Amino acid sequence: MSLIYFKQKASSFKEYYLALFRLFSPISKLQSLNVRCSMAIKEKHKLASDWLDLLNGLIPHGTIVELPVLTGSMVPLIVPGNTIRIMALSGKQIRRGDIIVFREGKTLTTHRLLARFTLGTWSIIYQKGDVNRLGKWIHTGQVVGMVVAVQDKNGLVTTISNRDGDKKARNEALRQLALACWNTALLFPRFIKNKFKIKIHEFRMEIGDSVIGITCPTLKYFKYLSDYFSVRNSEREPDITVNLNFIHHEESIEIPDSLFTTKKIMNNNFIIAHGLVHGKIGPEINKIQLWVKTGLAHGQAIRVFEQLLYQIFYSCRKIKLNDSLLIHSSGVIYKNCGFLFAGPSGSGKSTIASLSGDYHVLNDEVCLIEFHDADITLHGTPFNGYFKNKMSGSARLKAIFIISHGRVNSISEIKRSEAVKQLAKEIIPPVPIEEHLNRKIFIDMLDMADRLYRSVPIYKLEFIPDSGFWIEIDRLFY
Amino acid sequence: MKKLIRLDSIPIPVNGLYVKELGDTIIILSDNGDELHSLDEVGGFIWRSINGSSTVQDIIVMLLQEYDVGKSQAEEDIKNFLFELEEKKLIKI
């Protein structure tokens, strides 16, 4: 709490006060201060000079001066706008529990004295504002006075003193001291964590070439999410880090189908689905803060939650300038080659995966395709479908099948336009989390699909629920 | 009520369309990105003829040269097709 030398509304006056302060902090300029203030009423002169006298220890000990209060570090005892009566005294005369006034540079501050440490003539005290989390050690010599009374706006005067054995004030000092100790103790784990850079609840999700570091608020969420995404912690440094926070809520919430279309962006902030998710990018481009309502992380809703990760992946891809895409599909490595089975939900992606149990199933929901100079690789992802035994890995992409349930197993040619349209629909829109879904994204999706068509053979696969379709594939390629 | 399409009017593609040719098929993404249209071979042929200078009559003549179809049939089909394109806000007539 700083004292001001004019009694005026804090909000309007604060800046003026600060400006004045910068101008007149050297005492030799007192004269010019008085000249400047000559337009104002006499009381102001008195306040200003009392304030400066107190600061410089010119007030005889035992004398009481009245000064207004600007800030609220001693609320509720002293409220901004109150006038306090300060008895000028030396640091030796104060005791635990006293509300002391001390100087710190060119300011006067009013806080509570919590503890004192003396070694010969050298003495320091620990002081803290009642609302502050932590206090500070100062030299006893900095003390210029002690608050004896507070006068509120209505003129009501409350005496504050523990001279006569006021136990209440001393107890309050002990309570505040305990609080400060507790707060200091709380800082300790954070200190150690920062010191040794241990991110206890961080897991690193590898999606192809990209690594997303996700920091969870609690061990519970850490376990839940890293289990759900069956994360094997990557040893690589994250390309992007996400600080995940969960917001608990009482009300039931509506989970939208898409976290792509309901995004609103303002500068570095974004809101998805009317506040279901809040986010902030920064301070660096690869740092994301997320606040997610807990409802989105549980039960079936976590499938929608995954859409956040898709977008974060695309942010990562943008930073790394990667040439890749996520696609709704089932991916299987067969004879060291990647085969991709794409189709809308219900077309049989999970069925394909479960019928391919003899081979290396990467994923039955979302796969990653990376374009390299010479070839195209297919990767698994941590995202989840219904197939439980997915494996990580990657392989050169050999062929893509647009799948549908049929009456026999059959593979047929597909027209370019048909293939592009079908594939484009299954590509997860390449929208970084900090961008809107827009028309250009659709164009990108069509271009990507066409690029796949030109690089990899694409067929139409109708299948019946038995693994016989692999015989057809084998016949086609081997 | 169907708007009458006159033979001497000139259809013009609207601005801001994304048009992608995939073999004999043409994909058109509307200006606001909400709708994706796909034109088949004949549709694509007519679309390519809409160049801002050909009249409806010209397009009919071009179609007759390319495809084996009766004149009245071609006229009827083209008018319907152009009407549909205009309705979907892909061209202005």
Interface residues (C-beta under 8 A of the other chain):
Chain A: K415 R416 S417 E418 V420 K421 N438 R439 F442 I443 L446 D447 D450 Y453
Chain B: Y18 K20 L22 G23 D24 T25 I27 L29 D31 N32 G33 L36 S38
